[in-house]
Amino acid sequence: MKRLILFLFFFLNFSLLSFSQEIRILTIKDYIINPVIEEYIRENIKSAEETSSYLLIRLNTPGGLLKSTQNIVKEILNAKIPVITYIWPKGARAASAGTFIGYASSVLAMAPSTHIGAAHPVLGGGRWGKLSLELQEKIMNDTLAWAKNIARERKRPYKFLEEAIKESESLTEEEALKGRIIDLIAENVDELVKKAEGKKIKLADKEIILSLKNVKTKFVELNPRQKLLNALLEPNIAYLLFTLGFLGLIFEFTHPGFGFPGIAGIICLVLALYAFSILPVNYAGLALIILGLIFFIVEAFTPTFGVFTLSGLISFILGSILLFREPQIFKVSLKIITPLSLVIAAWGIFILGKVLQARFRKPQTGKEALIGEAGQTLTDIDNNIGKVFIHGEVWQAKSKEKIEKGKEVEVIGAEGLVLEVKRKGG
């Protein structure tokens, strides 16, 4: 019996020591859960396992893609080290995908004035709107079954997770603690570490007790490549890249020979298409944006006195609003749409003004350019042809009234090579 007790004592000590080196702290600061964040968490779980470290995820997210969330949850559930999720800072949320990540964690904590929930599934690729009701129901049932397994594995209430999925239910930190959804509330990481000390958690096929005293913290940020790709997957950035890329190509086509706008436009479009291949794009919205920009091109080449400019502006604004299928998570800010639309509208008005100016501009060459100009008679003029001196040139002229030689005259018309004149001021 004593030997058994000693064995358990040393085994427990070994378990405590094996996770006592450091806590790797990841920060998801209002990022959408996407393949880049999935890679960020996966790589750090692997690194933490190699160094026998704890992993703490400071989480603030509006949600994200279902496939990326499923992969992250799988990594957390199969991790060989404790994974702690901390919904932080004050005012943060773990919505949609964040709820599943929190539920799957070994320890789930929340900062004051935070909330969790609203976990309705989001599909990437822009296909949700085209799914039949039967297929939507199938996906929903699959998500609920997946959620039930997560709740059972971590011994958290399934009822709230079901309501969060079906009806987008959300809870504050106090409500979540009372419902045993989270394990603790902490003001900061130091308080979280103190409160989590000694907590029993399930890890693989055994239970361990967290030993967090004197453990060093190591903050791990996204690497430069991940920061770039994550920025590209931000809906506002993707939208700007697509629009600016298209405008760059339009400028190149209408002003051949510049080179740079065309090259920059192609690069922007390629980056935007990378983002659109992952984000839940509404292709009707995308088509409206393209159609609007095409209308502006048509206006530039075949002026219609604003018809295509107005049509293009309306199409562009509607497309911008409808660009993504999940406006609760993926949406383009009106702070981006409004100034960009105004700039494009100003460009269209500028083109229209130039067209009207050219249309009503007085001719600069030929006899038509002389209408309204003043000159001097070189001979007497009446119904018979006489001669006038205008703009350094001698022209044949006639008049309905008699005008003596040396008088100031004004050109009022032209017939063939003969000008029609009248007395100036007459």
Buried (B, 14 or more C-beta within 10 A) or exposed (E): EEEEEEEEEEEEEEBBEEBBBBBBBBBBEEBBBBBBBBBBBBBBBEBBEEEBBBBBBBBBBBBBBBBBBBBBBBBBBEBBBBBBBBBBBEEBBBBBBBBBBBBBBBBBBBBBEBBBBBBBBBBBBBEBEEEEEEEBEEBBEEBBEBBEEBBEEBEBBBEBBBBBBEEBBBBBBEBBBEEEBBBBBBEEBEBBBEBBEEBEBEBEEEEBEBBBEEBEEBEBEBEEEBEEBBBBBBBBBBBBBBBBBBBBBBBBBBEEEEEEBBEBBBEBBEBBBBBBEBBBBBBBBBEBBBBBBBBBBBBBEEBBEBEBBBBBBBBBBBBBBBBBBBEBBBBBEEEBBEEBBEEBBEBBEEBBEEBEEEEEEEEEEEBEBBBEEBBEBBBBBEEEEBBBBBEEEEBBBBBEEEBEEEBBBBBEBBEEEBBBBBBBEE
